[in-house]
């Protein structure tokens, strides 16, 4: 009798506050179990989807241990749920495959109506994993390192009180760049360029581009443009000591650190990327069009000859 090989374990994480997510989670558990895969869930989430007895799955109680030994994490929900999953799987490096039940779902690979084909792809390993750049964040008070954390999308330094502005100096590669009052400063990755960075007026950066972004929010300054710097650069934001109000650091909208006057925040390329599972190759342009419902009617595109052979020598580049 042939050796069936090691058992394959799939971590399942879901936004259990949504009825649709609970229903899809049950469907995924049953289908993967039927194909002989081990489905692992946090015990609390399993109870919320009606599987408290652990039938057809493996239950874990420690979130820090949830992803270890799993080949893939299937995440059912929106981008917020995927960011939570990234937090749980970051140390293990487990690829994330998002099934979108949210509004935009830029990080998700599949929609809720694609569940059956997604399950087939998982069973037959018809997926690949691409690495996404992250950022490591250090917080200093009185030149003493007091906190380290990380982010997939962005680290934002924001005012803690609505009625007061934040007085900051921003720095790139060890040199001061500008001082201004503002509502905050966003330091983002290309993955996060379509998240808070986008809302703050920053540029959309293709995920394959390696770069760091800095975007001031409502800055009172002549120079307060969004900036794109090298992935080797180090960004810093200093909250001036004479600032009347305190600030707060948000990482991916999930983890916070209080920032008193005089605090310094340094942002650099993360040592460990996040891996996102992909079911098919699709241009990022198509994802932008689909997610933002951009109008493209009237587009004719290049001719078949140009697509096959490229432009003639006498033709100007398209």
C-alpha positions in Angstrom: 0.0 0.0 0.0 1.4 3.4 -1.0 2.3 6.0 1.6 -0.4 8.8 1.4 2.3 11.3 2.6 2.0 13.8 5.4 -1.5 15.2 6.2 -2.2 18.5 4.8 -3.4 21.2 7.2 -5.4 24.3 6.2 -6.0 27.1 8.7 -9.5 28.6 8.3 -10.2 32.1 9.7 -13.5 33.9 9.2 -15.4 37.1 10.1 -17.8 35.2 12.3 -19.9 38.2 12.9 -21.4 37.9 9.4 -23.9 35.2 8.7 -22.6 34.8 5.2 -19.0 34.2 6.4 -20.3 31.6 8.9 -22.1 29.8 6.1 -19.1 29.8 3.7 -16.9 28.6 6.6 -19.1 25.6 7.1 -19.0 24.9 3.4 -15.2 25.1 3.2 -14.8 22.9 6.3 -17.0 20.1 5.0 -15.5 20.2 1.5 -11.9 20.1 2.6 -12.5 17.5 5.2 -14.2 15.3 2.5 -11.1 15.6 0.4 -8.9 14.4 3.3 -7.4 17.7 4.3 -7.1 18.7 8.0 -9.0 22.0 8.7 -7.7 23.9 11.7 -9.7 26.7 13.4 -9.5 28.8 16.5 -11.8 27.1 19.0 -13.7 30.4 19.6 -14.4 30.9 15.9 -15.3 27.2 15.5 -18.0 27.6 18.2 -19.3 30.7 16.5 -19.8 28.8 13.2 -21.6 26.0 14.9 -18.6 23.6 15.1 -17.8 23.8 18.8 -17.4 20.0 19.0 -14.6 20.1 16.4 -16.3 17.7 14.0 -14.2 17.4 10.9 -11.5 19.8 12.1 -8.6 20.5 14.5 -9.3 23.1 17.2 -6.6 25.4 18.6 -6.9 27.8 21.5 -3.7 29.8 21.3 -3.8 32.2 18.3 0.0 32.4 18.3 0.2 28.7 17.4 -2.7 28.6 14.9 -0.7 28.8 11.7 2.3 26.7 12.5 2.4 23.6 10.3 -0.3 24.8 7.9 0.4 25.0 4.2 -2.3 27.7 3.6 -4.7 30.0 5.5 -8.1 30.5 4.0 -9.6 33.8 5.1 -13.3 34.5 4.8 -14.3 38.1 5.1 -13.0 41.5 3.9 -9.7 43.2 4.0 -9.9 43.8 7.7 -10.2 40.0 8.3 -7.3 39.4 6.0 -5.2 41.9 8.0 -6.1 40.1 11.2 -5.1 36.8 9.5 -1.8 38.4 8.4 -1.1 39.3 12.1 -1.8 35.7 13.2 0.3 34.1 10.4 3.2 36.5 10.1 5.6 34.6 12.2 4.9 31.3 10.4 5.0 32.8 6.9 1.8 31.0 5.9 0.3 32.2 2.6 -3.1 33.8 2.9 -5.9 33.1 0.5 -8.8 35.6 0.9 -12.4 34.9 0.0 -14.0 38.4 -0.2 -17.3 39.0 1.7 -16.4 42.7 2.2 -17.0 45.8 0.0 -13.8 46.3 -1.9 -11.5 43.4 -0.8 -8.3 44.4 -2.5 -6.3 41.8 -0.6 -8.7 38.9 -1.4 -8.2 36.6 -4.3 -11.7 35.1 -4.7 -15.3 36.3 -4.3 -17.9 34.4 -2.3 -19.5 33.0 -5.5 -16.1 31.4 -6.4 -16.0 29.1 -3.3 -16.4 25.8 -5.1 -13.6 26.6 -7.6 -11.4 27.9 -4.8 -11.8 24.7 -2.9 -10.8 22.7 -6.0 -7.7 24.8 -6.4 -6.7 24.2 -2.8 -7.3 20.5 -3.0 -5.2 20.2 -6.2 -2.6 22.8 -5.1 -3.4 25.0 -8.0 -2.2 28.2 -6.4 1.0 30.2 -6.1 2.2 32.6 -3.4 3.6 36.0 -4.0 5.5 38.0 -1.4 4.3 41.5 -0.4 6.7 44.0 1.2 5.9 44.9 4.8 7.3 47.6 7.1 8.9 47.4 10.5 8.1 50.2 12.9 10.1 51.4 15.9 8.9 53.9 18.5 11.3 55.9 20.7 10.7 58.0 23.7 13.6 60.1 25.0 15.8 58.2 22.5 14.9 54.9 24.1 13.3 52.2 22.1 10.0 51.4 23.7 8.0 49.6 21.1 8.5 47.6 17.9 5.7 46.4 15.6 5.0 45.9 11.9 2.4 46.5 9.2 1.4 45.1 5.8 -0.6 48.2 4.7 0.5 51.2 6.7 1.7 52.8 9.9 -0.1 56.1 10.5 0.9 58.8 13.1 -2.3 60.6 14.0 -3.5 63.3 16.4 -5.2 61.8 19.5 -7.6 64.7 20.0 -9.8 66.0 17.3 -9.5 69.7 18.3 -5.7 69.8 18.3 -3.2 69.5 15.4 -0.1 67.4 15.6 3.2 69.3 15.2 5.8 67.0 13.5 9.1 67.0 11.6 9.4 64.3 8.9 12.7 62.8 8.0 14.1 60.6 5.2 17.3 58.7 5.4 18.5 60.6 8.5 17.9 64.1 7.2 15.1 66.4 8.1 12.7 67.2 5.3 9.9 69.4 6.6 8.1 70.6 9.7 4.4 71.2 9.8 1.1 70.9 11.7 -1.2 68.2 10.5 -3.8 65.6 11.3 -1.3 62.9 10.7 1.3 61.2 8.5 0.8 57.9 6.7 3.8 55.6 5.9 2.6 52.9 3.6 3.7 50.0 1.4 2.7 49.4 -2.2 0.1 46.9 -0.9 -1.3 49.6 1.3 -1.4 52.2 -1.4 -5.0 51.4 -2.2 -6.0 51.6 1.5 -5.5 54.6 3.9 -2.8 56.0 1.6 -5.3 56.2 -1.2 -7.9 58.0 1.0 -5.3 60.5 2.1 -4.5 61.4 -1.5 -1.4 59.3 -2.0 -0.4 57.5 -5.2 -1.5 54.0 -6.3 1.7 51.9 -6.5 1.7 48.5 -8.3 2.5 45.7 -5.8 5.5 44.5 -7.8 7.1 47.9 -7.2 9.4 47.9 -4.2 9.1 51.3 -2.5 7.9 53.1 0.7 5.4 55.9 0.7 4.9 58.9 3.0 1.7 61.0 2.8 0.9 63.9 5.1 -2.7 64.3 6.2 -4.2 67.8 6.1 -0.8 69.4 6.5 -0.5 73.2 7.0 2.6 73.6 4.8 3.7 74.7 1.4 5.4 71.4 0.8 3.2 68.5 1.9 3.2 66.3 -1.2 3.0 62.5 -1.1 6.4 61.0 -1.5 7.7 57.7 -2.9 11.2 56.6 -1.7 13.5 53.6 -2.2 12.7 50.4 -0.3 16.1 50.8 1.4 15.2 54.3 2.8 14.2 54.9 6.4 11.3 57.2 7.1 10.9 59.0 10.5 8.2 61.2 12.1 9.1 63.1 15.2 6.3 64.6 17.3 7.6 67.9 18.5 8.2 68.3 22.2 6.1 71.5 22.2 3.1 69.8 20.7 0.1 70.5 23.0 -1.7 67.2 22.4 -0.5 63.6 22.2 -0.5 61.5 19.2 -1.2 57.8 18.4 0.4 55.3 16.1 -1.9 52.9 14.2 -0.5 49.9 12.4 -2.9 48.4 9.8 -5.8 50.0 11.8 -5.3 47.2 14.4 -2.4 47.9 16.8 -1.9 51.2 18.6 0.9 52.9 20.5 0.4 56.1 22.4 2.8 58.9 21.3 3.6 61.7 23.8 5.2 64.9 22.7 8.8 64.1 21.8 8.1 60.6 20.5 10.0 59.4 17.4 8.7 56.8 14.9 11.0 55.1 12.4 9.7 53.1 9.5 11.8 50.8 7.4 11.3 47.8 5.1 10.1 44.8 7.0 12.4 41.8 7.5 9.6 39.3 6.9 7.2 39.7 3.9 3.6 38.6 3.9 2.7 35.9 1.4 -0.6 36.2 -0.5 -1.9 33.1 -2.4 -2.9 33.6 -6.0 -5.2 31.3 -8.0 -4.5 32.9 -11.4 -2.3 35.5 -13.0 -4.2 38.7 -13.5 -2.8 42.2 -14.2 -3.1 44.6 -11.3 -4.7 47.0 -13.7 -7.7 44.7 -14.1 -7.9 44.4 -10.3 -8.1 48.2 -10.0 -10.8 48.4 -12.6 -12.9 45.7 -11.0 -12.5 46.9 -7.4 -13.1 50.6 -8.1 -15.5 50.0 -10.9 -13.5 52.3 -13.2 -15.1 53.2 -16.5 -13.2 51.8 -19.4 -15.8 51.7 -22.1 -14.5 52.8 -25.5 -11.1 51.2 -25.0 -10.0 49.5 -28.2 -6.5 48.3 -27.1 -3.6 47.3 -29.3 -4.2 45.4 -32.5 -3.6 41.7 -32.6 -0.4 42.3 -34.7 1.0 44.7 -32.1 0.2 42.4 -29.3 2.0 39.5 -31.1 5.0 41.3 -32.6 5.2 44.7 -30.9 5.3 48.1 -32.8 7.1 48.4 -36.1 10.4 50.2 -36.1 8.7 53.2 -37.7 5.9 53.3 -35.2 6.1 55.4 -32.0 5.8 53.4 -28.8 2.3 53.1 -27.6 
